[in-house]
Amino acid sequence: MQNVGATTAISAKRLTLALAAAGVIGGAVGAITVNHNNAVASGAVSAPATLAAPALPAAVGAPTQVAAGVVLPDFTQIVSRMGPAVVNIQVTGSTKTSAGPNARLPRGLENDPFFEFFRRFQDPRMPRGGQRDVPVFGAGSGFIISPDGVILTNAHVVRDASEVTVKLQDRREFRAKVLGSDPKTDVAVLKIEAKNLPVVPIGKSTDLKVGEWVLAIGSPFGLESSVTAGVVSAKGRSIDEGNVPFIQTDVAVNPGNSGGPLFNTRGEVIGINSQIYSQTGGYQGLSFAIPIDVAYRIKDQIVTTGKVQHAKLGVSIQEVNQAFADSFNLASPEGALVSNVEPGGAADKAGLKSGDVIRKLNGQPIIASGDLPALMSTSKPGDRVTLDVWRDGKIVQIPAKLGNASDKVAASEPQAVETLDAGSKLGLSLRPLEPIEKRQSGIASGLVIEDAGGAALNAGVQPGDVLLSVNGRPVSSVSQVRDVVGKSTKSVALLIQRGSDKIFIPVRIG
């Protein structure tokens, strides 16, 4: 029996995230003992009786009054009516592994006695030190969005799949074709050859409110048609590379739930369950769903063109902390600080500069820097956007036409760089760039940091860095640095080029 629903861990200092389904999960015999003949759970569960929710509109999941002032949603109708449109997905693939006796087994097979047997007593005709294909299996969930068999799921569920099988709630099975997948948003579209299938209604994730009840249906650990419920704990959550404004919930989601639907109390799908927060590989109280608005934009592109295009602004951004807020005279540490502008990109053509702080995109506030790419996830190349930018102590509106993330930007002369100087406050020794240094580095203007001490050294400035700007103002002479630093009271933001990278470093001076 196969090991269903292994979890892929993602290491990060701020969060340890795990993909909630198919990675490499076993071979001929798995480590998790699950009797698949008895793996179909009940399709309806009672609503939790410990959490109170405000009165909800009468709909599929109409609330049930249990006490004065306490109203709980009734999910039984959602489960009975929408459950048949939720599917179990089984994936078969293979991976390359070394064939020698000391070869490392694929993840998930280390403790498999059968693979240990074959590793020790392998066919002597097999060349030592070569590679062989080892079968791997994965599992996840999905949901039907059209009667002719179009299905949405996660891209990681069907990644590297050679065969995908879809199992309906009525136990019918179909071979599925992967129409396309998008790793950036983790959305995939499947197609099975069938007619008159049950479908789920699609809602709007933008209408979702924090605190609202939601319901997940899927196949955790291969246990088909399992139901869990909870509330929305946050919206627009940016994690990983920030390509998706995730819906955060406390719905119990486990390996095998990936790709399954997240319903509101009206029985509408408002998200695709995708990731969990975990330090163990299992559910620990936080789960994340892809907003259905984002997923449908990806689905439409895949169905129409077979590929996905993503919009690109062409900037490198940093988080705005209190030190940067003080440096740029911001009332609060909010926004996305532009550290670098891609030459010839959309931002460059629109007139954005290093040191600009993007506060809004099309009127939507940018609080954390990750909000910017998350908000852009619903845009496509060629879309026109309006940016509210903090520059020189005031807000300016800059229109921009978004580029295509897949386009290669032609090489061009780098922008003039800015440098940092420090009198006694900063602790820096600076000198102008030599002509040969300009030619070799491609930096048109800036100051070489010969030595760093005091506040600058403590902040992370290193000898050999090139100072490009102070508080967003380009500098090419020590006197310019002294002038800007002299007008600052608490901190200064130094734009540093180190190798090919540009980064802002906040330095406390008062």
N, C-alpha and C positions, 0 to 999 in steps of 0.2 A: 504493500500500500504506500502511496506517496505521501510525503510530508507537505501538507497544504498550508499556504499562507505565511511563509517565513517573512520576517521584517528586516528591511534594509536600514541600518542605522546611519545617520548623518551626524558627523562630529562638528560641533560649533561651540565656541566659548559661551555665547549668550543663550543658546538653546541646544539641546540634544534632540534632534528630530528623527523619527523613523517613518519610512514609507509603510503604509498600512496594508501592504499585500505583497504580491508576487515578486520576488527576486529569484535567486537561485534557491530552490526549496526541495531538495531531495532527489533521489534517484529511484531505483527499483523498490527500496524499502526506506521509509522515513523514520524520524526519531519521535514524532508525535503520534501517540496511539489514539486514533479516532476511528470508530466504526462507521464507515460511510453508508452502510446499509441502514443505519438508524440515525442518520445525520440530518434529517429534516425536522426542524424545530416547529413548534406551533406558530401559526401565522398571526396570532393576535395576543397581545399582552395587556394587562391592566395598567391603567395610568398610574404614575407614582402618586403616593398619597401623602408625601411629606412636604412638597413644595407648593406654594400658593401662587396663582397667576391671576391677573386682572381679567375681567370679562372679555371674551373673545367673540368675534362675529359668528353667527350661526352659519355653519358650513359642514363640510364633510366631517371634520373633527370637532363638532359642536361641543362646548364645555358642559360638564356635569356639575351641578350644584351639590356640594357635600356638606356645607355648613354655612352659617351666616357670614357673608363677606369672603368666602373661600370658593373659588371656582377652579376646577381641574379639567383639562381637555380630555375628550374621549377619542382615542386613536383607533378604536376597533374598526370603525367604518373605513378609515384610510387604509388599514392593513388589508381588509377584505376586498376593497375595491381596487387598490393600487398594487397590492402584493403580486398579482399575476403578471404584471409588467416588469417586475424585477427579476433579473436572471443571474445564474451562477456561471462563471467563466472559468474553464480549465485550459491551461496553456502547456504545450509541450515544446521543448526546444533542446538545444545541446550547447555544450561549451567545450573548449579545448583544454586538455589537461595533460601534463607530462606522463609518459608511460613507464618511467623507471620505478624501481622498488622504493625509492625515497621520495617519490613524487608527492606533492601536496595535493590533497583532494579538494574539490570545489567546496565552497562554503555551504554548510548544511549536510555534508556527507562525511565529515570527519569521524563521527561515531557510528557509522553504518557498518555493521558486521559483514554484510555481503560485499561491500566495496573494499573492506579491509582484506577479505579473503582473496578477491581478484587481484588486489595490489601485491599480495605476497606470493600468490600462485598463478601468476598471469601466464598466458600462452608464451612459451619460450621463443616462438617465432616472431613475437612482437619486438621490434628493435628497441633496445634500451636507450633511454634518454630522448625518445621521440615523443610525439603528441598523438592523442587519440580523442575522439569525440565521446563525451560522457553525457547521457541524457539527463535533463533537468526538467522539473515540473513547477508550475506556478498556478495560482488561483486568485480569483478576485470576484467582483460583482459588476453589474451593469444594469441599464434600464432601457426599455424599448420606447422610442420616441415617434415611430411611424408604423402603421399597420403592416407595411411591406418588409419590416425587419431591420430598420436602422436602429443601432444601439450605441449609446454613449457609455464610456468607461474611462479609466485612467491610462495614460500612455505607458506608465511603468508596469501595468498589469500585462500588457502584450509585448513588452520590449523583447526583441530577439526571438520572438515566437516563430516556430516553423508550422505549428498547427494550433488552432484555436477552436474550442468546442463550447457552444452555448447551450446551457440546460435550462429549460423553462420550468415554471412552478408545477405544470402538469406532467413533468418528467420527460417530455419530449426533448431530444437532443439534435442540434444542428451544427454542421461545420460552418464556421464564420470566416469571412474575408475581412482583413484589416484595410479599410478604405484609406486610412491615413492616421498619423499621430503627430503630436507636437510636444516634444520634451520640455520646452520652455514653460508651457502652461499645464503640462501633464494631462492633456486631453487626447483621447483616441476615439475614432468612429469605426464601428464594425457593421457588417451587413450579413444577414442570414436570408436564405431563400424560403420565405414563408409568406402567408397572406392572412389577413383578418386577425392580426395579433392585437392583444391588449396594449394600450399605450398609457403613459403617464401624462397628466396635464403639466404645462410649464408655467411657472410663475415668474416674478421679477425679483431678483435678489436685492435690487435697490430699494424695494419697499420693506425689506426685512428690518426689524427693530431689535436692538439689544434687550435681552430679557424675554424675548418671544419663545414659545415652545416650538420645538422641532423634533422630527422623528427620522431615524435611519433604518433602512431595511437592507440586509445584505447577507453575506455568507462568511462570518468570522470563523477562521480555522476550518472552513469547509462546511460549517453547520448552516445549511441553506435556509432562507426565509426567516432569519433571526431579526428581531425587532428590538431597538433600543431608543430611548427618548431622553431629552434634556432641554436646555435652554441655550439661546445664543448669548455667549459671554463677551464677544467683541466683534467688530466689523472692520474691514480694511486692514487686516493684520498683515504686515509685510515680513516675510521670512525668507531665508535662503537668499536668492538673488533679487527678490522683490518683483518678480514678473507677474504675480497674482495678488490681488487684494483679498486674502483669505477670509472666510467666515470662521470665527472661532466659536466652538461650542463645548459643552461638557457632556455631549452624547458619547456613550461608550462605543468606541470604534477600535477594532482589532485587525490583525492580519487576515486578509480575506474580505474585509469590508470595502477595500479600495475600489473605487469606480461605482459604488452603489449610490442611490439617491438620498438626498436630504430633503424631507418634506416639511412644509409649514402646516399649520392647523387647518388650512383649507384643502389639503391634499395635493398641493402643487409642489413640484420639484423646484427648489431654490438653490441647490448646490450639489456638487459631486464630492463625496467623502474621499479625501486624498492622503492626508498625513496625520500623524499623531505626535504629541510631545511624549518622549519616553526616554528613560535612562536604563530600561530593562528590555525593550523590544515590544512590550505590551502596553495596553492602555493605562495611563496614569492621571486621567482627569481632564486632559485637553486634547481636542481633535480639531482638524482644520478641513474646510470644504472649499472647493473652487466655486465661486459664484456662477450661477447658471447663465447670467448675462455674458460673462467672459467665455464660458464653455460653448455657448451657442454661436458666438462670433467665430470661434475656431471651427466648430462643426460646419457652419455655412461655407467657409473657405475650403475645407476638405471636400465636402460634397460637390461644390461647384468647380473647383480647380484641381483638386487632388493634392494641394500643398498649402502651406500657411505662410503668410507674410506678416512680419512684425514691424511696427513703427519704431523710429529711432530719432531721438533729439540730438545726440552727438555731444554729450557732456560727461565729464567725470564729476561726481558729487561727493560731498562729505556731510556728516552730521553737524548741526549747529549746536554747540554746547554753550554754557554760560560765558566762557572766556571769549568765544567768537561773538556772541551777542554783545558783550561789552565792547569788543574791538570794532564792530560795525554799527554800534549805537542802535541795536535792536532792542525793543521793549521786552521781548521774551525770546528764549532760545528755540526758535521754530524756523523751519524752512529747509531747503536743500542748498548748501553752499557749493557753488561752481568752482572747482579747483582747476579744471582744464577744459578747453573747448576744442573739439576735433576740427582741424583745418578742413574747410570745404564742406562741413556737415551742415545740418539744418540749423543748429544753434549759431554756428559761425555766420551763416548767411543772414540770420535774423538779427545779429548784432550783440549776442550775449558775450560776456567777458568773464574772465577769472575774477573772483571776488564778488560777483553777483550772488544774491540769495533769492532763490525762487520761492515765493510765498504761496502762490496759487496757480493752478492749471485750469483754465476755463471756469474760473470762479470757485473751484474746489480747493479748500485749504491744504497746504503742505505743512504738516506738523513735524513729522520725522522725515529724514531724507528718503527713506524707503517708500514713502507715500507717492513720490513722483513716478518711478517706474510702474508702481502698482496702478496708479490712475491712468497711465498710458496704455495699460494692457487692453483696454477696450477700443483703442485707436488703431488706425491702419495707415500704411504709407500714403502720403498725399493729403492727409487730413490737416486742416488748418486749426491751430490752437492759439489761445491768448495766454501769455505768461505774465503774472504780476511779480515784478522783480524789485527787490530792495537794492538800490544803487545810490551811493553818495548821500545817504541820509534820507532818501525819499523813495516812494513806490513809483515805478514806471511800468507801463504796460507794453509788452513786446509781442507782436504777432509772429508766428512761425509756421512754416509748412514742414511737417514731419517727413523724414527720409525713410528709407528702407534699411532695416537692420542687416539684410543680406548683402547690401551694396558695399563694395570696397571703395574706400575714400582714396582718391588719387593723392599721391605724395605731394606735399607742398611745403613752402617755407614755414617753419614753426612760428607761432606768435612770439612777440617780444615778451621776454620773461622779466619777472620782477625779482627784486632782491631785498634782503634784509640787512639792516644795519643796527648796530647797537652802540650807543655811546656807553656810558658807565652803567645805564639801566639794563641794557641787554647783555652786555658782556661779549660783544662780537668784534672781531677784527676783519675788515672788509677791504677788498680792492676790486677795481673794474676788470672785466673780462679782457684778456688779450685778444688781438685779432685772430691768431691761430686757434685759440680756444673757442671763439665764436664759430669758426669754420668747422672745427672738429665736432663740436657739440650741437651745432645748429641753433644755438641760442643767440638771438639778435642783441639782447640787452640784459644786463643783470650784474650782480656783484658776487664775487667769489668769497666764500667764508674761509678765511685763512685759519682762524682760531675761534673757538666757542667756549665760553665759560659762564658762570653765574646763572642767571635766569634762563638764558637761551639753551645752555648745556643741559640744565635740569629738564627743560621742556622737550629735549630730543634733537636739537640742532647739532649737526656734526661738521667738523672741518671738511672742506671739499664740496659741501652743498653750495648751490647757487641760489642766491636770494633774488627772487623775481619781483615781489611786491610786498608792501606793508599796508595792512588794512584795505587791501584791494587796489592800492595805488602803485603802479609800476615804478620801480626805482632803478636808476642807472648810476647814481653817485651817492657817496656817503652823506653829503649834505641833505639830499632828499630824504634819506632814512632818518637822520636826526630831526628834520622838520616834522615828519609824521609822528615819530616817537614822542617828540616834545609836546605834541598836542593830545597825546593819549594819557589817561590817568590810571586805568586799572590793568589793561592788557592790550597786546597787539597781536594781530594775526599775520604771520609770515608765510608767504607762498615760497616754498622751497622746491627746487628741482634737484633730485638725487638720482643720478643715472638717467633713465628714460622716464622716470615717474615724477609727477608733480603732486605736492601735498601741502595743505595748510597746517601750520603748527601754531597753536595759541601759546603766547608767552606772557606770564604775569609780570607786571612791572611795578605794581603798586599794591 
